[in-house]
Amino acid sequence: MYSPSQIDPEQTIAAIASPAGAGGRGIIRVSGADALDIAGSLLREANPPLTIGTRSAERYSCTIPFGSFGAPLDIDLFVWPGTRSYTGQPTVEIHTISSPPILESLLGRIYEQGARPAGPGEFTMRAVLTGKMTLLQAEAVLGVIDAESERDLDQALTQLAGGISSLMRTMRDDLLSDLADLEAGLDFVDEDIDFVDRGDFLKRLVRIEAELEDLCEAASERMMNRPEFRVVLAGLPNAGKSTLFNALTGKQALVSDRAGTTTDYLSATVERDGVRIQFLDTAGWELGLDEIQQQAQSHRQLQLEQADLILWCSSADDSGNELDDRRFTELRRLGRPVTQIATKSDLGGTSGDAEVTVSVAKAIGLEELWSLLIDRASSGSVHRTELLSTSAARCRDALYRTRDHIHSARSLAETTAGDELIAEEIRGSLRELGMILGQVHTDDLLDLVFSRFCIGK
């Protein structure tokens, strides 16, 4: 099995980087110290004759003889001669028609010049090893490749852009600076010299601890593997929740004029305008008198706690219901993300303070409701501290350990504890951050991340 411990990152590697099969554009990627020499060998019979420069990135267009009869093959050659490439090494990409026999033949000629086949994810792994990206960004590359929806893609691109990495790098730089000052103070412990302003130091630790708390919460949420925007339909019994659930999802929940028909929650996921929304229809808000109804209320409470948005359904023909108003107000006071909508508008009554008024029977307000849902889902889909599920699985424990080290350092700094104890906690947090970012790594860790990649990436 491919393992980073078995490869030499200085060797020149090559692989097909474009999707398999015929197409308009096929790409072969070559990276390593001999990449430019290998490209030069391919251009010895180029028309027009070309010489590869070694100062800056360039694109070269030409034809080269191909096949037994030397038929001209159009190629574009993209050359990065220094370290300003994706991998941080001299890199060449050969672009031509995506014909499997042509690409395989060119790749064979490249191997003959001394390159070896790249392993899965080895180009991206080299980017991590040369400091071009963090391990979090490398995982985002795989997230872009595997994205199944626009929301997945947006989330992966956000992590790839380095928002979370930048936040953690800033933490690490601040902590390194503080550690250097603490250790300098230890060298002059007998002198009346303060290298660290304890007040400013405490403020930084409080800020870093709060940022880590947000990251820990984000990692825990991602571990639930719930990429959909979760919308819970709630309200009093017979408020039209199940009818609305059916209209939004195309499912067939049991509908009846009799209150309390729904005794469990129903779930369905719909993708619209590139946004995946999971709808849950819950039991009416009431205190059940028997065991089944009590279980239904327990399920409802659990779903409300995990909701990204609660749609509180108030029947328009029952406007002014004090219990309805009281329950809705309770949710708002608890800080839950709740929006009130008026249902059954075709039966008369008023919408009160509802944000949207709907009637499934008359097909009124449904498009407006969809616009609201997509807007809420899109605005809340990608946060600065949101991690991909793969990153969350790898980093969660290390994030918790980092937070605990910072918490201990802050607690010590608030007392008269010696700087050597505080410095030890700071060193512990730096070790954990290094593991998350990939600045400290093991072969097992690299294998865990990059063995999931395809060859050529």
Secondary structure, 3 states (H helix, E strand, C coil): CCCHHHCCCCCCEEEECCCCCCEEEEEEEEECCCHHHHHHHHCCCCECCCCCCCCCCEEEEEEEEECCCCEEEEEEEEEECCCCCCCCCCEEEEEEEECHHHHHHHHHHHHHCCCEECCECHHHHHHHHCCCCCHHHHHHHHHHHHCCCHHHHHHHHHHHCCHHHHHHHHHHHHHHHHHHHHHHHHHCCCCCCCCCCHHHHHHHHHHHHHHHHHHHHHHHHHCCCCCCEEEEEEECCCCCHHHHHHHHHCCCCCCCCCCCCCCCCEEEEEEECCEEEEEEECCCCCCCCCHHHHHHHHHHHHHHHCCCEEEEEEEHHHCCCHHHHHHHHHHHHCCCCEEEEEECHHHCCCCCCCCEECECCCCECHHHHHHHHHHHHHHCCCCCCCCCHHHHHHHHHHHHHHHHHHHHHHHHHCCCCCHHHHHHHHHHHHHHHHHHHCCCCCHHHHHHHHCCCCECC
